[in-house]
Amino acid sequence: MKERKLNSFGAKLKKLRLEKGYSLQQLAKLSNVNASYIHRLEQGNRNRPSFTIIMQLAEALKVDVIELIGNELKKNKQSVTMEELFYSNEIIYKGKTLTSDAKEVLLLILEEILDSEWTSHTMLEELKQVGEAITELKEVI
């Protein structure tokens, strides 16, 4: 029989699930993620899932995303997406820790800027979209 090496994400997911007293089916229902997929994650049969699924699992477990992926990112020194960078670290602005909502809006602002064409034909509309996102950020900070 082939021995599986548990990855730190799967081990952490299982630990948090058991700490909350959830069965696989309960976590699946709360997170809208298939129970067998969660089981395969916990057993190390699947690599870390998409960031969307990580967010769903963290929300269902009532933990910050950093609890699921933070230590793994630091240990592996791997490349990370902007989402992983934002959600796996505590971000402090003017002495206050940004909430997940604030991080999400800040990420949206960066994406709007990076995805813009920034030509004379698109600039005004793109500035408007960035401005709207900034207004939303001001509301959640």
Buried (B, 14 or more C-beta within 10 A) or exposed (E): EEEEEEBBBBBBBBEBBEEBEBEBEBBBEBBEBEBEBBBBBBBBBBEBBEBEBBBBBBBBBEBBBBBBBBBBBEEEEEEBEEBBBBBBBEBEEEEEEBEBEBBBBBBBBBEBBEEBEEEEEEEEEBBEBBEEBBEBBEEBB
